[in-house]
Amino acid sequence: MRVTEGGGMVGFSGSVPGAARLHLVERVFAAMLTGFANQQLARNLARTTAEGRENTL
């Protein structure tokens, strides 16, 4: 790890610590939204209803 000019920490490879964890959280959240939309469509709800509910989240 090294400190940048702005005082932030950066890994030796240029990555920001915790970036992998954030990426994992983003992927899990995207998968949850996909599953949520699929569940609503399986209940024969209109696609616009599923999209509106997804946009609310």
Sequence and secondary structure as in RCSB ss.txt:
>XXXX:A:sequence
MRVTEGGGMVGFSGSVPGAARLHLVERVFAAMLTGFANQQLARNLARTTAEGRENTL
>XXXX:A:secstr
 EE TTS EE TTS  TTHHHHHHHHHHHHHHHHHHHHHHHHTT  HHHHHHHHHH 
